[in-house]
């Protein structure tokens, strides 16, 4: 029985990437094969591991500039991180302030407009925006890119482009599906030129993705919920891939969670709604053969997911190797290609 501390590894601070590589494809790639062996490669070498008839499944969510700065009527500073847009006026968000605002409080944002706190829903605040624009329109003008907590700098104009995949089309995430940040259009074209196909799912990544597991017994961890969609078209693509003997390669843990949620009955079915699937060692994968992912936080739900696919010992050994070889970690870091462990 694995516990949370089993997924700890020592990560020197200097390996946490604070900015993206010079080009999207300029990162390194650690390949963890089905036998548990590691190979050090470059991201462009990914093409050599893709076969005709494979299907790469990407998450097409788009990061919204979800961070807003403002002040209370008292003049106290506040920071809002939008977690979810509810409708044309209301959002659910995290609010950071010296003292939590009460229902009815008005907050002045960027000296430009006001929002009203309506109340709380658990850890989140329900906030109403002025009706002259939708929340998304206000965010596009005044919002900042919500860089993860381990990137210790303010967002810059270039983050609006680099903390976003080139194929993002559906606004709603507050964190990027980071495995996709390595792809430029030329790389996507080259994959298709090899005879592989591209497919898309949607999972709007929430801030909960950075929430650490706090219980020792990982079975007791309450997973945060996120909105997903798997379309009938994607289901058909997977079916055709299987018929031709191709593999399903999930680009990012979010794509894994979409595919496996949509296969809860044992068969892949179109779906949309909430998922709180928590994949840990012992899980039997129904759809995913290979995973492309970035390196994840110690003791996080995501390193547990990788361990479920590649094997616990193999994954932790690969992470130790990555630290020794000075790979760059987390959102703006290097990538890892993980093959399902052969039993």
Secondary structure, DSSP 8 states (H G I E B T S, - for coil): --BGGGG-----GGGB-SS--SSTT-SEEEEE-TTS-EEEEEGGGGGGG--TT-EEEEE-EEE---EEEEEETTS-EEEEEEEEE-SSSEEEEEEEESS---TT-EEEETTTEEEEEEEEETTEEEEEE-TTS-HHHHHHHH-B----TTS-S---TTHHHHTS-TT--EEEESS--GGGGG--HHHHHHHHHTT-EEEEEEE---GGGG----SSBGGG-----EEEEE-HHHHHHHHHHHHTT--EEEESHHHHHHHHHTTTTSS---EEEEE-----TT---SS-SEEEEE---TT-HHHHHHHHHH-HHHHHHHHHHHHHTT--BSTTS-EEEEE----
